[in-house]
Every structure is written in structure tokens, then in C-alpha cells.
Amino acid sequence: MENVIAQVKAVLSTTAPYWKTLTETLSADVLTRRPAPGEWSAMECLQHLVDTERMVFPARLQALLAGRDFAAFNPDAQGTQPADSLTPASLAAEFARLRSASLAELEQVTEADFPRTARHSELGIVTMAEFLHEWAAHDLNHMVQADRAVMQPFIAGCGPWHRYFTDHDMAR
């Protein structure tokens, strides 16, 4: 892929507006509905993104720039649950605030930093280039996961069109 930094920034820049739109237009019932037992709702995906924006990605970026090792992140043990006091839109706004700060930090990275390494406690040696790819893929993964969660009540109610959604139907 050419222009990795620009491509990563483009992905990371789309995530906050995606969540803003989703949380301002869909009901809390749809956003908090788990698509299947053990699967995350859209709100749980958003809370995870807030957690990683607070505790993971900016810290890893700085660790890679400094050549410092960093620990793995376990969302089940270290993550938080969406607070009942927060509306979906307020959680999306918090994510947007945190992401804006992260994008500002990302401005210091150049292609010359791509070979920089650090040791991840579970994965071993990782490079800045790998980290940047992972950050973008992580965002996209949780957007897909949220979309799949939100799709479930619509898939269940689409009658004869259901067969077009079998790849996404988590009730099967």
C-alpha cells in the first residue's frame, strides 16, 4: 500500500463521524442489543474504542517512538462497561475528543519511523508500520462488528429477503 500514513489517517478520521452518526440516529435499544450471546453490542464496541483510545493506542505510539516495550491489552479485564449515565451520543463525543488528540499525536510520525520497534508482551517485536496498520484495521473491525450487531433485528424481520443476509445472521 502506498502512502500508509495518509491511508491510516483517513481510516482513523472516519471512525468518530461514523459513531456520531450511528449514535445520533439509532435508538439506544438497537445500539445496546447484543447480536448473539457472548457477542458485543454496538455500544460495547464503542466503549472498547474509547478504552483503547484512552489506554492503548496513544501509549503504544509513544512507546514505539521511544523504543520502549509495552504490555498487551485485555479488554475483558482492563476495559470498562458502557456507563448507564452516558448516552450513546455522549460516548461518541468522548471518543471523538480522544481520537482528535490521537490524530494530533500521529502527526509526529513519518515513514522514517516505520522500522522503529518495541516488544509487545504477547506478540514479541513489532514495528511502527505494523502498529499503524493494526490501528486502522482495529477501527474497521469494530465498525464491522457494530454494523453486524445493528443488522440483526433488521435481518430477523426481512422475511423472504433473509436468504441474502445469511452470511451476517448471527442467530444461525
PALOZA-923972 format. One line per field, with one value per atom (N, C-alpha, C, CB): residue in three letters; atom name; x, y, z. Coordinates in Angstrom, 1 decimal. Glycine has a CB too. Example, Ala and Ser with C-alpha at 12.3 -4.5 7.8 and 13.67 -1.06 7.14 Angstrom:
% PALOZA-923972
type <- c(ALA;ALA;ALA;ALA;SER;SER;SER;SER)
atom <- c(N;CA;C;CB;N;CA;C;CB)
u <- c(13.2;12.3;13.2;11.3;12.8;13.7;12.9;14.1)
v <- c(-5.7;-4.5;-3.3;-4.5;-2.2;-1.1;0.0;-0.6)
w <- c(7.8;7.8;7.8;9.0;7.1;7.1;7.9;5.7)
% end
This chain:
% PALOZA-923972
type <- c(MET;MET;MET;MET;GLU;GLU;GLU;GLU;ASN;ASN;ASN;ASN;VAL;VAL;VAL;VAL;ILE;ILE;ILE;ILE;ALA;ALA;ALA;ALA;GLN;GLN;GLN;GLN;VAL;VAL;VAL;VAL;LYS;LYS;LYS;LYS;ALA;ALA;ALA;ALA;VAL;VAL;VAL;VAL;LEU;LEU;LEU;LEU;SER;SER;SER;SER;THR;THR;THR;THR;THR;THR;THR;THR;ALA;ALA;ALA;ALA;PRO;PRO;PRO;PRO;TYR;TYR;TYR;TYR;TRP;TRP;TRP;TRP;LYS;LYS;LYS;LYS;THR;THR;THR;THR;LEU;LEU;LEU;LEU;THR;THR;THR;THR;GLU;GLU;GLU;GLU;THR;THR;THR;THR;LEU;LEU;LEU;LEU;SER;SER;SER;SER;ALA;ALA;ALA;ALA;ASP;ASP;ASP;ASP;VAL;VAL;VAL;VAL;LEU;LEU;LEU;LEU;THR;THR;THR;THR;ARG;ARG;ARG;ARG;ARG;ARG;ARG;ARG;PRO;PRO;PRO;PRO;ALA;ALA;ALA;ALA;PRO;PRO;PRO;PRO;GLY;GLY;GLY;GLY;GLU;GLU;GLU;GLU;TRP;TRP;TRP;TRP;SER;SER;SER;SER;ALA;ALA;ALA;ALA;MET;MET;MET;MET;GLU;GLU;GLU;GLU;CYS;CYS;CYS;CYS;LEU;LEU;LEU;LEU;GLN;GLN;GLN;GLN;HIS;HIS;HIS;HIS;LEU;LEU;LEU;LEU;VAL;VAL;VAL;VAL;ASP;ASP;ASP;ASP;THR;THR;THR;THR;GLU;GLU;GLU;GLU;ARG;ARG;ARG;ARG;MET;MET;MET;MET;VAL;VAL;VAL;VAL;PHE;PHE;PHE;PHE;PRO;PRO;PRO;PRO;ALA;ALA;ALA;ALA;ARG;ARG;ARG;ARG;LEU;LEU;LEU;LEU;GLN;GLN;GLN;GLN;ALA;ALA;ALA;ALA;LEU;LEU;LEU;LEU;LEU;LEU;LEU;LEU;ALA;ALA;ALA;ALA;GLY;GLY;GLY;GLY;ARG;ARG;ARG;ARG;ASP;ASP;ASP;ASP;PHE;PHE;PHE;PHE;ALA;ALA;ALA;ALA;ALA;ALA;ALA;ALA;PHE;PHE;PHE;PHE;ASN;ASN;ASN;ASN;PRO;PRO;PRO;PRO;ASP;ASP;ASP;ASP;ALA;ALA;ALA;ALA;GLN;GLN;GLN;GLN;GLY;GLY;GLY;GLY;THR;THR;THR;THR;GLN;GLN;GLN;GLN;PRO;PRO;PRO;PRO;ALA;ALA;ALA;ALA;ASP;ASP;ASP;ASP;SER;SER;SER;SER;LEU;LEU;LEU;LEU;THR;THR;THR;THR;PRO;PRO;PRO;PRO;ALA;ALA;ALA;ALA;SER;SER;SER;SER;LEU;LEU;LEU;LEU;ALA;ALA;ALA;ALA;ALA;ALA;ALA;ALA;GLU;GLU;GLU;GLU;PHE;PHE;PHE;PHE;ALA;ALA;ALA;ALA;ARG;ARG;ARG;ARG;LEU;LEU;LEU;LEU;ARG;ARG;ARG;ARG;SER;SER;SER;SER;ALA;ALA;ALA;ALA;SER;SER;SER;SER;LEU;LEU;LEU;LEU;ALA;ALA;ALA;ALA;GLU;GLU;GLU;GLU;LEU;LEU;LEU;LEU;GLU;GLU;GLU;GLU;GLN;GLN;GLN;GLN;VAL;VAL;VAL;VAL;THR;THR;THR;THR;GLU;GLU;GLU;GLU;ALA;ALA;ALA;ALA;ASP;ASP;ASP;ASP;PHE;PHE;PHE;PHE;PRO;PRO;PRO;PRO;ARG;ARG;ARG;ARG;THR;THR;THR;THR;ALA;ALA;ALA;ALA;ARG;ARG;ARG;ARG;HIS;HIS;HIS;HIS;SER;SER;SER;SER;GLU;GLU;GLU;GLU;LEU;LEU;LEU;LEU;GLY;GLY;GLY;GLY;ILE;ILE;ILE;ILE;VAL;VAL;VAL;VAL;THR;THR;THR;THR;MET;MET;MET;MET;ALA;ALA;ALA;ALA;GLU;GLU;GLU;GLU;PHE;PHE;PHE;PHE;LEU;LEU;LEU;LEU;HIS;HIS;HIS;HIS;GLU;GLU;GLU;GLU;TRP;TRP;TRP;TRP;ALA;ALA;ALA;ALA;ALA;ALA;ALA;ALA;HIS;HIS;HIS;HIS;ASP;ASP;ASP;ASP;LEU;LEU;LEU;LEU;ASN;ASN;ASN;ASN;HIS;HIS;HIS;HIS;MET;MET;MET;MET;VAL;VAL;VAL;VAL;GLN;GLN;GLN;GLN;ALA;ALA;ALA;ALA;ASP;ASP;ASP;ASP;ARG;ARG;ARG;ARG;ALA;ALA;ALA;ALA;VAL;VAL;VAL;VAL;MET;MET;MET;MET;GLN;GLN;GLN;GLN;PRO;PRO;PRO;PRO;PHE;PHE;PHE;PHE;ILE;ILE;ILE;ILE;ALA;ALA;ALA;ALA;GLY;GLY;GLY;GLY;CYS;CYS;CYS;CYS;GLY;GLY;GLY;GLY;PRO;PRO;PRO;PRO;TRP;TRP;TRP;TRP;HIS;HIS;HIS;HIS;ARG;ARG;ARG;ARG;TYR;TYR;TYR;TYR;PHE;PHE;PHE;PHE;THR;THR;THR;THR;ASP;ASP;ASP;ASP;HIS;HIS;HIS;HIS;ASP;ASP;ASP;ASP;MET;MET;MET;MET;ALA;ALA;ALA;ALA;ARG;ARG;ARG;ARG)
atom <- c(N;CA;C;CB;N;CA;C;CB;N;CA;C;CB;N;CA;C;CB;N;CA;C;CB;N;CA;C;CB;N;CA;C;CB;N;CA;C;CB;N;CA;C;CB;N;CA;C;CB;N;CA;C;CB;N;CA;C;CB;N;CA;C;CB;N;CA;C;CB;N;CA;C;CB;N;CA;C;CB;N;CA;C;CB;N;CA;C;CB;N;CA;C;CB;N;CA;C;CB;N;CA;C;CB;N;CA;C;CB;N;CA;C;CB;N;CA;C;CB;N;CA;C;CB;N;CA;C;CB;N;CA;C;CB;N;CA;C;CB;N;CA;C;CB;N;CA;C;CB;N;CA;C;CB;N;CA;C;CB;N;CA;C;CB;N;CA;C;CB;N;CA;C;CB;N;CA;C;CB;N;CA;C;CB;N;CA;C;CB;N;CA;C;CB;N;CA;C;CB;N;CA;C;CB;N;CA;C;CB;N;CA;C;CB;N;CA;C;CB;N;CA;C;CB;N;CA;C;CB;N;CA;C;CB;N;CA;C;CB;N;CA;C;CB;N;CA;C;CB;N;CA;C;CB;N;CA;C;CB;N;CA;C;CB;N;CA;C;CB;N;CA;C;CB;N;CA;C;CB;N;CA;C;CB;N;CA;C;CB;N;CA;C;CB;N;CA;C;CB;N;CA;C;CB;N;CA;C;CB;N;CA;C;CB;N;CA;C;CB;N;CA;C;CB;N;CA;C;CB;N;CA;C;CB;N;CA;C;CB;N;CA;C;CB;N;CA;C;CB;N;CA;C;CB;N;CA;C;CB;N;CA;C;CB;N;CA;C;CB;N;CA;C;CB;N;CA;C;CB;N;CA;C;CB;N;CA;C;CB;N;CA;C;CB;N;CA;C;CB;N;CA;C;CB;N;CA;C;CB;N;CA;C;CB;N;CA;C;CB;N;CA;C;CB;N;CA;C;CB;N;CA;C;CB;N;CA;C;CB;N;CA;C;CB;N;CA;C;CB;N;CA;C;CB;N;CA;C;CB;N;CA;C;CB;N;CA;C;CB;N;CA;C;CB;N;CA;C;CB;N;CA;C;CB;N;CA;C;CB;N;CA;C;CB;N;CA;C;CB;N;CA;C;CB;N;CA;C;CB;N;CA;C;CB;N;CA;C;CB;N;CA;C;CB;N;CA;C;CB;N;CA;C;CB;N;CA;C;CB;N;CA;C;CB;N;CA;C;CB;N;CA;C;CB;N;CA;C;CB;N;CA;C;CB;N;CA;C;CB;N;CA;C;CB;N;CA;C;CB;N;CA;C;CB;N;CA;C;CB;N;CA;C;CB;N;CA;C;CB;N;CA;C;CB;N;CA;C;CB;N;CA;C;CB;N;CA;C;CB;N;CA;C;CB;N;CA;C;CB;N;CA;C;CB;N;CA;C;CB;N;CA;C;CB;N;CA;C;CB;N;CA;C;CB;N;CA;C;CB;N;CA;C;CB;N;CA;C;CB;N;CA;C;CB;N;CA;C;CB;N;CA;C;CB;N;CA;C;CB;N;CA;C;CB;N;CA;C;CB;N;CA;C;CB;N;CA;C;CB;N;CA;C;CB;N;CA;C;CB;N;CA;C;CB;N;CA;C;CB;N;CA;C;CB;N;CA;C;CB;N;CA;C;CB;N;CA;C;CB;N;CA;C;CB;N;CA;C;CB;N;CA;C;CB;N;CA;C;CB;N;CA;C;CB;N;CA;C;CB;N;CA;C;CB;N;CA;C;CB;N;CA;C;CB;N;CA;C;CB;N;CA;C;CB;N;CA;C;CB;N;CA;C;CB;N;CA;C;CB;N;CA;C;CB;N;CA;C;CB;N;CA;C;CB;N;CA;C;CB;N;CA;C;CB;N;CA;C;CB;N;CA;C;CB;N;CA;C;CB)
u <- c(0.8;0.0;0.9;-1.0;0.5;1.3;0.7;1.3;1.5;1.0;0.4;0.1;1.0;0.5;0.0;1.5;0.8;0.3;-0.9;1.5;-1.0;-2.2;-3.4;-2.0;-3.2;-4.3;-4.8;-3.9;-3.8;-4.2;-4.9;-2.9;-4.4;-5.1;-6.5;-4.3;-6.7;-8.0;-9.0;-7.9;-8.5;-9.4;-9.7;-8.7;-8.7;-8.8;-9.7;-7.5;-9.7;-10.5;-12.0;-10.0;-12.3;-13.7;-14.4;-13.8;-13.7;-14.3;-15.2;-13.3;-14.7;-15.5;-16.8;-14.7;-16.8;-18.0;-19.0;-17.7;-18.4;-19.3;-20.1;-18.4;-19.4;-20.1;-21.0;-19.0;-20.7;-21.5;-22.9;-20.9;-22.8;-24.0;-24.8;-23.6;-24.1;-24.8;-25.5;-23.8;-24.9;-25.4;-26.5;-24.3;-26.4;-27.5;-28.7;-26.9;-28.6;-29.7;-30.4;-29.3;-29.7;-30.4;-30.8;-29.4;-31.7;-32.2;-31.2;-33.6;-31.2;-30.4;-30.7;-30.5;-31.9;-32.3;-31.5;-33.8;-31.5;-30.8;-29.3;-31.1;-28.7;-27.3;-26.8;-26.9;-27.7;-27.2;-27.6;-27.8;-28.3;-28.7;-27.5;-29.8;-27.3;-26.3;-26.8;-25.8;-26.0;-26.4;-26.6;-25.5;-25.8;-25.8;-25.2;-25.1;-25.5;-24.8;-23.3;-25.2;-22.6;-21.2;-20.6;-20.6;-21.5;-21.0;-21.3;-21.8;-20.5;-20.6;-21.7;-19.3;-22.4;-23.4;-22.6;-24.4;-23.3;-22.6;-22.0;-23.5;-22.8;-22.3;-21.1;-23.4;-21.0;-19.8;-18.6;-20.1;-18.9;-17.8;-17.3;-18.2;-18.2;-17.8;-17.1;-19.1;-17.6;-16.9;-15.5;-17.7;-15.3;-14.0;-13.1;-14.1;-13.6;-12.8;-12.4;-13.6;-13.3;-13.0;-11.8;-14.2;-12.0;-11.0;-9.6;-11.3;-9.6;-8.3;-7.7;-8.4;-8.6;-8.1;-7.6;-9.3;-8.1;-7.6;-6.3;-8.6;-6.3;-5.2;-4.2;-5.9;-4.5;-3.7;-3.0;-4.6;-3.7;-3.1;-2.1;-4.1;-2.5;-1.5;-0.3;-2.2;-0.5;0.6;1.6;0.1;1.0;1.8;2.5;0.9;1.9;2.6;3.8;1.6;3.7;4.8;5.8;4.3;5.4;6.4;7.2;5.6;6.6;7.3;8.3;6.3;7.8;8.7;9.9;8.0;9.8;10.8;11.6;10.3;11.1;11.7;11.5;13.2;10.4;10.0;9.0;9.4;9.2;8.3;6.9;8.8;5.9;4.6;3.8;3.8;2.8;2.0;0.8;1.5;0.3;-0.9;-2.1;-1.1;-3.2;-4.4;-5.5;-4.9;-6.0;-7.1;-8.4;-6.9;-9.3;-10.5;-11.4;-11.2;-11.4;-12.3;-11.9;-12.3;-10.6;-10.1;-9.8;-8.8;-9.4;-9.0;-10.0;-7.7;-10.9;-11.9;-13.0;-12.5;-13.8;-14.9;-16.2;-14.9;-17.3;-18.6;-19.2;-19.5;-20.1;-20.7;-21.5;-21.6;-21.3;-22.0;-23.4;-21.3;-24.3;-25.7;-26.0;-26.6;-25.1;-25.3;-24.9;-24.5;-24.2;-23.8;-24.8;-22.4;-25.2;-26.0;-25.1;-26.8;-25.6;-24.8;-24.0;-25.6;-24.8;-24.2;-23.0;-25.2;-23.2;-22.1;-20.9;-22.6;-21.1;-19.9;-19.2;-20.4;-20.0;-19.4;-18.6;-20.5;-19.2;-18.5;-17.2;-19.4;-17.2;-15.9;-14.9;-16.2;-15.4;-14.5;-13.9;-15.2;-14.7;-14.3;-13.2;-15.4;-13.4;-12.4;-11.1;-13.0;-11.1;-9.9;-9.2;-10.2;-10.0;-9.4;-8.8;-10.5;-9.4;-8.7;-7.3;-9.6;-7.2;-5.9;-4.9;-6.0;-5.4;-4.6;-4.1;-5.4;-5.0;-4.6;-3.5;-5.8;-3.6;-2.6;-1.3;-3.0;-1.3;0.0;0.5;-0.3;-0.3;0.1;0.8;-1.1;0.6;1.3;2.8;0.8;3.3;4.8;5.4;5.1;4.6;5.2;5.4;4.2;6.6;6.9;7.3;8.1;7.4;7.8;9.2;7.9;10.0;11.3;11.2;12.2;10.0;9.7;9.2;8.7;8.9;8.3;9.1;8.1;10.5;11.3;11.4;12.6;11.0;11.2;10.5;10.6;11.1;10.5;10.3;11.4;9.4;9.2;8.8;8.2;8.8;8.4;7.0;9.4;6.1;4.7;4.8;3.6;4.2;4.3;3.8;3.6;2.9;2.4;2.9;0.9;3.1;3.4;4.9;2.7;5.6;7.1;7.4;7.6;8.4;8.9;7.8;10.3;7.4;6.5;7.1;5.1;6.8;7.3;6.2;7.8;6.7;5.7;4.8;6.5;5.3;4.5;3.4;5.3;3.7;2.7;1.7;3.4;2.2;1.3;0.2;2.1;0.7;-0.2;-1.2;0.6;-0.8;-1.8;-2.8;-1.0;-2.3;-3.2;-4.2;-2.4;-3.8;-4.7;-5.8;-3.9;-5.6;-6.6;-7.5;-6.0;-6.9;-7.7;-8.6;-6.8;-8.1;-8.8;-10.1;-7.9;-9.9;-11.1;-12.1;-10.7;-11.6;-12.5;-13.2;-11.8;-12.5;-13.0;-14.2;-11.9;-14.0;-15.1;-16.3;-14.6;-16.0;-17.1;-18.0;-16.6;-17.3;-18.0;-18.7;-16.9;-18.1;-18.7;-20.0;-17.7;-19.9;-21.1;-22.2;-20.7;-21.8;-22.8;-23.5;-22.1;-22.7;-23.3;-24.3;-22.2;-23.9;-24.8;-26.1;-24.2;-26.0;-27.1;-28.0;-26.7;-27.4;-28.2;-29.2;-27.2;-28.9;-29.6;-31.1;-29.1;-31.7;-33.1;-33.7;-33.6;-33.0;-33.5;-33.4;-32.6;-32.4;-32.3;-33.5;-30.9;-33.7;-34.8;-36.1;-34.8;-36.3;-37.6;-37.8;-38.0;-36.8;-36.9;-37.6;-35.5;-38.1;-38.9;-38.2;-40.1;-38.7;-38.1;-36.8;-39.1;-36.4;-35.0;-34.0;-35.0;-34.4;-33.5;-32.3;-34.2;-32.6;-31.5;-30.3;-32.1;-30.6;-29.5;-28.5;-30.0;-28.9;-28.2;-27.6;-29.0;-27.7;-27.2;-25.8;-27.4;-24.9;-23.5;-23.4;-22.7;-24.4;-24.4;-25.3;-24.7;-26.1;-27.1;-26.5;-28.3;-26.4;-25.8;-26.7;-25.2;-27.9;-28.9;-28.7;-30.3;-28.0;-27.8;-26.6;-27.5)
v <- c(-1.2;0.0;1.2;0.0;2.2;3.4;4.4;4.0;5.4;6.4;5.9;7.4;5.0;4.3;5.3;3.4;6.3;7.3;8.0;8.3;8.4;9.1;8.1;9.6;6.9;5.9;5.6;4.6;5.5;5.2;6.4;4.9;7.6;8.8;8.9;10.0;8.5;8.6;7.6;8.2;6.4;5.5;6.0;4.1;6.4;6.9;8.1;7.2;8.9;10.1;9.9;11.1;8.7;8.4;7.8;7.4;7.2;6.5;7.3;5.8;8.4;9.3;9.8;10.5;10.3;10.7;9.5;11.3;8.3;7.1;6.9;5.8;6.9;6.7;7.9;6.6;9.1;10.2;10.0;11.6;9.6;9.4;8.2;9.1;7.1;6.0;6.3;4.8;6.9;7.2;8.3;7.5;9.2;10.2;9.8;11.5;8.7;8.3;7.0;8.2;6.1;4.9;4.9;3.7;4.2;4.1;3.4;3.5;3.8;3.1;1.6;3.7;1.2;-0.2;-0.9;-0.3;-0.4;-1.0;-1.0;-0.3;0.0;0.1;-0.7;1.6;-1.0;-1.8;-3.3;-1.3;-3.7;-5.0;-5.9;-5.1;-7.0;-7.9;-8.8;-8.8;-9.0;-9.8;-11.3;-9.5;-11.7;-13.2;-13.3;-14.1;-14.3;-14.5;-14.4;-15.8;-13.6;-13.5;-12.6;-14.9;-12.0;-11.0;-9.6;-11.2;-8.6;-7.3;-6.5;-6.5;-5.7;-4.8;-3.6;-4.2;-2.8;-1.6;-0.7;-0.9;-0.5;0.3;-0.3;0.5;-1.6;-2.2;-2.0;-3.7;-2.1;-1.8;-0.4;-2.0;0.6;2.0;2.2;2.9;1.6;1.7;1.1;1.0;0.0;-0.6;0.4;-1.9;1.1;2.1;3.2;2.6;3.7;4.7;4.2;5.1;3.0;2.4;2.4;1.0;1.9;1.8;3.2;0.9;4.1;5.5;6.1;6.3;5.8;6.3;5.6;6.1;4.3;3.5;2.8;2.5;2.6;1.7;2.5;0.7;3.0;3.4;4.6;3.8;5.7;6.7;6.3;7.9;5.4;4.9;4.1;4.1;3.2;2.4;3.2;1.4;4.3;5.1;5.8;6.2;6.3;6.9;5.8;7.6;4.6;3.5;3.2;2.3;3.1;2.8;3.9;2.5;5.1;6.3;6.3;7.6;5.8;5.8;4.5;6.2;3.5;2.1;1.4;2.2;1.8;1.1;0.0;2.2;-1.1;-2.2;-1.8;-3.4;-2.5;-2.3;-3.5;-1.3;-3.5;-4.7;-4.8;-4.5;-6.1;-6.4;-5.7;-7.9;-5.6;-5.0;-6.1;-3.8;-6.4;-7.4;-6.6;-8.4;-6.5;-5.7;-6.3;-5.6;-7.6;-8.2;-7.9;-9.7;-7.8;-7.5;-6.0;-8.3;-5.3;-3.9;-2.9;-3.7;-3.4;-2.5;-2.1;-3.1;-1.1;-0.7;-1.0;0.8;-1.1;-1.3;0.1;-2.1;0.2;1.5;1.9;1.4;3.1;3.6;3.9;4.8;3.5;3.9;5.4;3.2;6.1;7.6;8.2;8.1;7.5;8.1;7.8;7.6;8.8;8.5;8.0;9.8;7.3;6.8;8.0;6.1;9.1;10.3;10.9;11.4;10.9;11.4;10.5;11.6;9.2;8.3;8.5;6.9;8.7;9.0;10.3;9.1;11.3;12.6;12.5;13.7;11.6;11.4;10.7;10.5;9.7;9.1;10.1;7.9;11.0;12.0;12.9;12.8;13.3;14.1;13.4;14.5;12.1;11.3;11.1;10.0;10.8;10.5;11.7;10.0;12.9;14.1;14.3;15.3;14.0;14.1;13.0;13.9;11.9;10.8;11.2;9.5;11.8;12.2;13.3;12.7;14.1;15.2;14.5;16.1;13.5;12.8;12.0;11.8;11.5;10.8;11.7;10.1;13.0;13.9;13.9;15.3;13.4;13.3;12.2;13.3;11.2;10.0;10.3;8.8;9.8;9.9;8.4;10.9;8.3;7.0;6.6;7.0;7.5;7.1;6.4;8.4;6.5;5.9;4.4;6.6;4.0;2.7;1.5;2.5;1.6;0.4;0.4;0.4;1.5;1.5;0.3;2.8;-0.2;-1.4;-1.3;-2.7;-2.1;-2.3;-3.7;-1.2;-4.1;-5.5;-5.4;-6.2;-6.1;-6.3;-7.5;-6.5;-7.5;-8.6;-9.9;-8.2;-9.9;-11.2;-11.5;-11.2;-10.5;-10.7;-10.7;-9.7;-10.2;-10.0;-8.7;-11.2;-8.7;-7.4;-7.0;-7.6;-5.8;-5.2;-3.9;-4.9;-3.5;-2.3;-1.2;-2.5;0.0;1.1;0.9;2.5;0.5;0.2;-0.8;-0.2;-1.9;-2.9;-2.3;-4.1;-1.5;-0.9;0.0;-0.1;0.8;1.7;0.9;2.6;-0.1;-1.0;-1.6;-2.1;-2.0;-2.6;-1.6;-3.2;-0.4;0.6;0.9;1.9;1.0;1.2;-0.1;1.5;-1.2;-2.5;-2.6;-3.7;-2.3;-2.4;-1.5;-1.9;-0.3;0.6;0.0;2.0;-0.5;-1.0;-2.3;-1.3;-3.1;-4.4;-4.1;-5.1;-3.1;-2.8;-2.1;-2.0;-1.4;-0.8;-1.9;0.2;-2.9;-4.0;-4.8;-5.0;-5.0;-5.7;-5.0;-5.9;-3.7;-2.9;-3.0;-1.4;-2.8;-2.9;-4.3;-2.7;-5.3;-6.7;-6.8;-7.7;-6.2;-6.2;-5.4;-5.6;-4.3;-3.4;-4.1;-2.1;-4.9;-5.5;-6.6;-6.2;-7.2;-8.4;-8.2;-8.9;-7.2;-7.1;-6.9;-6.0;-6.2;-6.0;-7.3;-4.9;-8.0;-9.3;-10.2;-10.0;-10.3;-11.1;-10.7;-11.0;-9.5;-9.0;-8.9;-7.8;-9.3;-9.1;-10.1;-8.9;-11.1;-12.1;-12.9;-11.5;-12.9;-13.6;-13.1;-13.6;-11.9;-11.4;-12.0;-9.9;-12.7;-13.2;-14.0;-14.1;-14.7;-15.5;-14.7;-16.3;-13.4;-12.6;-12.1;-11.3;-12.4;-12.0;-13.1;-11.1;-14.3;-15.5;-15.4;-16.8;-14.7;-14.6;-13.7;-14.0;-12.9;-11.9;-12.3;-10.5;-13.3;-13.7;-14.4;-14.5;-13.8;-14.4;-15.3;-13.3;-15.4;-16.3;-17.7;-15.8;-17.9;-19.3;-20.0;-19.2)
w <- c(0.0;0.0;0.0;1.2;-0.8;-0.9;0.1;-2.3;0.5;1.4;2.7;0.7;3.4;4.5;5.6;5.1;5.9;6.9;6.5;7.2;5.3;4.8;4.8;3.4;4.4;4.4;5.9;3.7;6.8;8.2;8.7;9.0;8.5;9.0;8.4;8.6;7.2;6.5;7.2;5.0;7.5;8.3;9.6;8.3;10.4;11.7;11.8;12.4;10.7;10.7;10.4;9.6;9.9;9.6;10.7;8.4;11.7;12.8;13.7;13.6;14.1;15.0;14.3;15.5;13.1;12.4;12.2;11.1;11.9;11.8;13.1;11.6;14.3;15.6;15.9;16.7;15.5;15.8;15.1;15.3;13.8;13.0;13.6;11.6;13.9;14.4;15.7;14.6;16.6;17.9;17.9;18.9;17.0;16.9;16.1;16.3;15.4;14.5;15.0;13.1;15.6;16.0;17.5;15.8;17.9;19.2;20.1;19.3;21.4;22.4;22.4;23.8;22.2;22.2;21.1;22.0;19.9;18.8;19.1;17.5;19.6;19.9;21.0;20.2;22.0;23.1;23.0;24.4;21.9;21.7;21.3;20.6;22.0;21.7;20.5;22.9;19.5;18.4;18.6;17.2;19.6;20.0;21.3;18.9;22.1;23.4;23.2;24.1;24.1;24.1;23.0;23.8;22.3;21.2;21.7;19.9;21.3;21.7;21.0;21.6;21.7;21.0;20.4;22.1;19.6;19.0;20.1;18.1;21.2;22.3;23.0;23.3;23.1;23.7;22.8;24.0;21.5;20.5;20.7;19.1;20.8;21.0;22.3;21.0;23.4;24.7;24.6;25.8;23.9;23.7;22.9;22.9;21.9;21.2;22.1;20.0;23.0;23.9;24.8;24.8;25.3;26.2;25.5;26.7;24.3;23.6;23.2;22.3;23.0;22.7;24.0;22.1;25.1;26.4;26.8;27.5;26.7;27.4;26.5;28.2;25.2;24.4;23.2;23.8;22.3;21.0;21.2;20.0;21.9;22.1;22.9;22.8;23.9;24.7;23.8;25.9;23.0;22.1;21.1;21.4;20.5;19.6;20.2;19.1;21.5;22.2;22.5;23.4;22.9;23.2;22.0;23.7;20.8;19.6;19.2;18.4;19.4;19.1;20.0;19.2;21.2;22.2;22.3;23.6;21.6;21.6;23.0;21.4;23.6;24.9;24.7;25.9;25.5;25.4;26.0;26.2;25.6;26.1;26.3;25.2;27.2;27.6;26.6;29.0;26.6;25.9;26.6;25.7;25.9;26.5;26.4;25.7;27.6;27.6;27.9;28.8;26.9;27.0;28.1;25.7;28.3;29.3;30.7;29.1;30.9;32.2;32.5;32.5;31.4;31.6;31.0;30.9;30.2;29.6;30.6;28.4;30.2;31.1;30.3;31.4;31.1;30.5;30.3;31.5;29.2;29.0;30.2;27.7;30.7;31.8;31.5;32.4;32.4;32.2;32.1;33.2;32.8;32.8;31.5;34.0;30.7;29.4;28.3;29.0;27.5;26.4;25.2;25.9;24.3;23.2;22.5;22.1;22.3;21.7;22.5;21.4;23.8;24.7;24.7;26.1;24.6;24.5;23.1;24.6;22.1;20.7;20.8;19.7;21.5;21.6;22.3;22.3;23.4;24.1;23.2;25.4;22.4;21.5;20.5;20.7;20.0;19.0;19.7;18.5;20.9;21.6;21.7;23.0;22.2;22.3;21.0;23.0;20.0;18.7;18.1;17.7;18.3;17.8;18.4;18.2;19.7;20.3;19.8;21.9;19.5;18.9;17.5;18.9;16.7;15.4;15.4;14.6;16.4;16.6;16.9;17.7;17.8;18.1;16.9;19.3;16.1;14.9;13.9;14.2;14.0;13.1;13.2;13.4;14.4;14.6;13.9;16.0;13.4;12.7;11.2;12.9;10.8;9.4;8.9;9.1;7.6;7.1;7.6;5.5;8.0;8.6;9.9;8.8;10.5;11.8;11.6;12.6;10.4;10.2;10.7;8.7;10.6;11.1;12.6;10.5;13.3;14.8;15.4;15.4;16.4;17.1;18.6;16.8;19.1;20.5;20.7;21.1;21.9;22.3;22.9;23.2;22.2;22.7;23.6;21.6;24.8;25.8;25.3;27.1;24.4;23.8;22.4;23.8;21.6;20.2;19.9;19.4;20.8;20.5;19.9;19.7;19.0;18.4;17.3;17.8;17.4;16.4;15.9;17.0;14.7;14.1;14.1;12.6;13.9;13.8;12.6;13.7;11.5;10.3;10.7;9.2;11.3;11.7;12.6;12.3;13.6;14.5;13.8;15.6;12.9;12.2;11.4;11.2;10.7;10.0;11.0;9.3;12.2;13.1;13.7;14.3;13.9;14.4;13.5;14.7;12.2;11.2;11.1;9.8;11.1;11.0;12.2;10.8;13.4;14.6;14.6;15.8;14.1;13.9;13.0;13.4;11.8;10.8;11.3;9.5;12.1;12.6;13.5;13.4;14.4;15.4;14.7;16.5;13.6;12.8;12.2;11.8;11.6;11.0;12.1;10.3;13.2;14.3;14.8;15.5;14.9;15.3;14.2;15.6;13.0;11.9;12.0;10.6;12.2;12.3;13.4;12.4;14.6;15.7;15.4;16.9;14.8;14.5;13.4;14.0;12.5;11.5;12.0;10.5;13.1;13.5;13.6;14.8;14.2;14.2;12.8;15.2;12.0;10.6;9.8;9.9;10.0;9.3;9.7;9.6;11.0;11.6;11.0;13.1;10.6;10.2;8.7;10.8;7.9;6.4;5.6;5.9;6.3;5.6;4.5;5.0;3.2;2.2;1.7;1.0;2.1;1.8;2.7;1.8;3.7;4.7;4.1;5.7;3.0;2.4;1.9;1.3;1.7;1.2;2.3;0.5;3.6;4.7;5.6;5.6;5.1;5.9;6.3;5.1;5.5;6.0;7.2;4.8;7.5;8.6;9.7;8.0;9.5;10.5;11.7;9.9;12.8;14.0;14.8;14.9;14.4;15.0;14.6;14.8;13.5;12.9;13.6;11.4)
% end
